[in-house]
Amino acid sequence: MHGHSHDHSHGHNHSDHFNTHNRAFAIAVFLNLVFVAIEAVYGVLAGSLALLADAGHNLSDVLGLVMAWVASWLASRKATDRNTYGLKKSTILAALFNALILIAAVGGIAWEAIRRFSEPAEVAGMTVIIVAAIGVLINGVTMLLFMSGQKGDLNIRGAFLHMAADTAVSVGVVVAGLVIMLTGISWIDPLVSLVIAAVIFLGTWQLLKDSVSLAVDAVPRDIDPAEVFEMLKTLPGVESVHHLHIWALSTTENALTVHLVKPDTEGDDRVIEQATEMLAHDFNIKHVTIQWERAASNCPNMAYC
């Protein structure tokens, strides 16, 4: 006989999570749209590829922020009969598309920078310095808006990393402007553009890897399945563990299903309570489904089959 026991602990409230970051997203999108317009106008007037490249990058960041914002809102919607987990997975898709957009932007910036080495253009250094200095301020403020929420949410971390990279890039553009003014060397501008592309790529690569991993239901990077397996084996009366599956429902919520072999039915409810509390506290797994088995399974891979 197979018995089924289910427990779902919903300690994380997506509606509260969205409300916490809603204002941050609104301010970030507005500030960055204003800065994109400033960079684009003065990049054309100054003939600076570094400013135009950064404007394009910041525009992609605005799109990324909007996607992350919409995904955060969708994740806060209630589950339905058709979408029994709600739309929480949209936060993972937003992080994935965010990373892909940034990598596409890297290619465009690098291509144009390489072309500029053979066809250098005169750059107005003071304009570059002033506009980029505004960028340091705006990107720095935007980065701080997401600092508190980025540790436990890949979607928010994507926004934070973009803003952190943008702040560093703007500092780099200021330096380029100063060097151009002092030396008159025009190839400094495309060189800075290549550095911008490298910074964006490095900052995006881990985000891309993590978001792809979560999108295909791999075990989240901060959870060790072997540790979960060993913890479940220590539960009172449990003789073996198999059919263990761990995946992300969203960028903040994780789920687990498992079969536990426990011949004695006594204390089943207490064991479930103990398991769910430990999984939530130690591994941030708050959606747990446990199936009891009263005899050992013939599963060839006792952990993950």
N, C-alpha and C positions, 0 to 999 in steps of 0.2 A: 504494500500500500504506500502511496505517496500522499503526504499531507502538504498543504501549502500555507505558509504564514507570510503575511505582507505587512510591512510597516513603512510609512512615508512620513518623514519629518520635514516640515517646511519652515525651518528656522529663518530662511532668508526671504525677505519680502521684496520682490522686484519693483513693486510700485514705489516703495520707499527709496529704493536704490535709484530709480529714475528721477524722483523728485529731488534727491540730493544733488544730482549732476545736471539737472535740466537748466538751471541758471548758468552754470559753468559753460555748457555747450552754447547757449544763446550769446553770452558775452564773447566767447572765443570765436564764434562764426562771424559776428559783427566786426570785431577788431581786425580779424584777418582779411575780411573782404575790403575794409578800408585800406589796409596796408597793401594788398594786391594792387588796388587801383593806383596808389601812390608810387609803388615800384614800377608798374608798367609804364606810367606816364613819364616818370623821370628816367627810366631806363632807356626809352626811345630818345628823349631829349639829350641825354648824356652819351648816348651811343654805347651803353654798357651792357655787354652780354651777361656779366655777373648779376646785375640787377634784374634783367629780363629772365634769366634762368631761375633766379630766386623767386621772381613773381610767379612764374609757371609752377614752380614747386609749391609755393604757398597757396596757389589756386587749387592744386591737387589736394593739399592739406584741408582746404575748406570743404571740398567734396568729401574727403575722408571724415572730417568732423561731422558733416551733415549725415553721412551714412551711419556713423557711430551713434549719433543722436537719435536718428530714426530707429535704429536697431534697439537701443536702450528703451525707447518708448514701446516698441513692439513686444519686447521681453516682459514688459509690465502688464500686458493685456492678459485677461483671464483665459484659462484653458476652455476648450469647447468640446463637444462630442466628436468633432472631426479632428481637431488639434488637441489631443489629450494632454500634451505637455505645454500647451500654449505655443507661443512663437519665440521661445527662448533661444533657439538655435540661430536666430537672425543675428545675434551678437557675434557669433563665430563667423558667419558669412561676411559681416561687415568688416571684421578684422582681416579676413582673407582678401576681400576686394580692395581694402585699404592698402594692403601690402603690394598687391599686383599693380595698382595705379601708381604707387611710388616707384616701383621698379621700372615701369614704362617711362616715367618722367626722367629717371636716371639715364636711360638710353638716349632720349631726346637731347638732354643737356650735354651729355658726353659727345654726341655726334656733332652738335653745333660748336662746341668748344674746340674740337679737333679741326674743324673747318676754319675757325678763326685764327688758328696758328699760322695757316698759309695765307690768310687774308685778314691781317690785323686791322682793327678800327681804332680811331682816336677816342679816348675815353676821358670824360670830365671828372677828375678825381674827387673834387670837393662835393659834387652832387652825389656821387656814390657814397661818400663818407656820411653825409647828412641823412640820406634815405636809409642806409643800412643801420645807422645808429637808432633811428626810429624803430627799425625792425628788432633790434636788440631789446628795446623796451617793451614793444607789443608782444613779441614771442616769449619774452621772459615772464610777463604777467600771465599770458595764456598758459604757459607751462605750469605755473604755480597753481592755477585753477584745478588741474588734474593730478597734482602731486599726491594728495591724500588717498585718492581712490585707485591709483594705478597698480598697487601691489597685489590686489586680489581679483583683478578683472582685466583680462586680455584686451577687451574692447577699449576700456579706459587707458590701458597701458599703451595701446597704439596711438591714441591722441597725445598722451604725455610724451612719448618718444619722439613723435613728429615735432612737437613744440620745442623739446629740448634740443633736437638736432638743428631746428631752425634758428634757435638762439645762438648756437655755436657757429652756424653758417653765417649769420649776420655779422658776428664778430670778425669772421674771416674776411667778409666783404669790406668792412671798415679798414682792416689791415691792408687789403689790396689797394684801396683808394689812396691810403697814405703812401704806399710804396710807389704807386704810379705818379703821384704828385712830386715825390722826391727824386725819382729816377727817370721818369718819362718812358719807362719800358712798357710798351703796350701789351706784350704777351703775358703780362702778369694777370690780366683780366681773364683770358681763357684758362690759364693755369688754375686760378681760383675756382672757376666753373667746374673743372675736373675734380678738384678737391671737394667741392659741394656735392658732386655726383657720388664720390666715394663715401662721403659721410652719410648721405641718404641711404646708399646701398647697405652699408654696414649696420645702420640702425634699423633697417627694414628686414634684413635676412632672418634674424631670429623670430621676428613677428610672423613672417611668412611660414617658417618651419612650424611654429606652434599652432598657427591657425589652420594650416593644412592637416596637421596631426589631429586636431580636435574635429575638423570637418569630416574625417574618415573614421571617427569614433575610436581613435587610439586612446590609451590610458593617458590622462593629463600628465604633463612633464613633472609636476611637483608631487605626484603620487607614485610610490614604489609598490607595484602589485605583489612582489614577494613579501613585503612587510605586511600587507593586508592579509595575504594568505596565511602567514604565520600567526597573526593576531586571531584570525577566525578559528584556527586549530586549537587555540588555548581556551576557547569557550567551554564552560562546564558541560560534560557529557558528549561533546562532539568528537567523533572518531576520525572523520576525514572530511575534506573539503574539495569540491570540484564544481565544474561549470561556473567558474568565477569570471565575471565580466564587469569592467569598469569603464565608464565613458563620461563625456561632458555633455550635459543638457544645454549649457550656455557657457559664457566666459566666466561665470561665477558659481554655477551649480554643477555638481557631479552626481552620478547615479551608479548603483551597483546591483547586480543580481548574482545569487550564488545558491548552490545546493549544499546543505550540511547533512552529513550522515550522523544521526543521533538516535540510537535504538530505543532509548528510554524516553517516553513522552513527558515524564515529570519535569516541571520547570521550564517548559518550552517558552512560555511568555516572558519569563524572567531573562532567559538567554537572548531572546530577540531584543528586549529592552537594553540589555548590556551591550549587545553587538551594535545596535544603532547609535547608542550614546558614544561608544568608542570610535566608530567610523566617522561620526560627525565631528568629534573633538580632535582626533588625531590626524584625520585625512581629508576633512572638509567634504565628506560624502554624506549628503543629507536625504537622498532618495534611495531607500534600501528595500529590496525585495528578497526575502529568504524563503527557500523551499526546503522542507524537511524530507529526509529519506531515512527509512528505518533499517535499511540494509545497504551494504557497500555496492557501489555502481561498478559496471564493467568498463567504465570510461578509460581509454588508454592513456589519456593525459589528464591526470586527476585534478590539475589546477585549472586549465583553461579550455577544456573541450566543450 
